[in-house]
Amino acid sequence: MSPPVDLARIARIRQSQLIALNSLFPFMAVFFLGWAVLGHLIPPPSPSLGGEEMARFLLGSRDRLIACMMLSMMSIAFLMPFSAAIIGQIARIEAEGPRVWTYAALMAAAGNVVSFTFPLMFLGVALFRPDRSPDLVLLASDLGFLPFLGMACPYIAFPICVAIAGLLDTSSEPAFPRWYCWFSIASTIAILPAPMLMFFHDGWFAWNNLFGWWLPFSDVFGWMMVTWWLVRRAINAQAAAAKTEAAA
């Protein structure tokens, strides 16, 4: 009677992991609905705007942008289980040992949540009082837009943890193939120029231009999609192997 019980447990574990992993799609959908559709913030307003101009941009569409910030913050709830599904694969690789890269990835994932949440809250502060001084609106908007991509450390650390764990994996069917590990390292290199946006009000490194916005933005979401595909494949392969072992 034990094999059916084992097979049911294997199916539950697989389903649980896939639900967490597929949280990527509601995260992307809710974030894009808020940030792009409601907020019209792709790309963000130029950092060269003065206080009056930034206040006019933000407060001229205040209700719509408040809804944008609310939806964008709500999307972060879906980012957490997606990250956990990836960390689960690292934990499998480090099943024997102190699991240092599992914990490092966990801290980086938590840092990503903070890197998303607090900039959005500061932008919410900029929108909260329509009678606030334009200079204070500009200050609050700087506290939002600057760290949104400028605080790149957690974004860099998470793919690096995944890549190192993958390179240390000696199994015959690794969850993270070698090519993907090098792809993850290259992905982090593409984000490295992002903190330079703190030096520039215009040009390629500004927060609304190539190295401050377009490259990091496309790089992060591209890495997420490739990672989703590989982790999904690994979860299904592990479930199939467990079923074969249970039936033997």
HELIX and SHEET records of a PDB file:
HELIX    1   1 SER A    2  LEU A   21  1                                  20    
HELIX    2   2 LEU A   24  PHE A   32  1                                   9    
HELIX    3   3 LEU A   33  LEU A   38  3                                   6    
HELIX    4   4 GLY A   51  LEU A   59  1                                   9    
HELIX    5   5 ARG A   62  ILE A   93  1                                  32    
HELIX    6   6 VAL A  100  PHE A  128  1                                  29    
HELIX    7   7 PRO A  134  GLY A  150  1                                  17    
HELIX    8   8 CYS A  153  LEU A  168  1                                  16    
HELIX    9   9 ARG A  178  ILE A  191  1                                  14    
HELIX   10  10 ALA A  194  PHE A  199  5                                   6    
HELIX   11  11 LEU A  210  TRP A  214  3                                   5    
HELIX   12  12 LEU A  215  ALA A  247  1                                  33    
END                                                                             
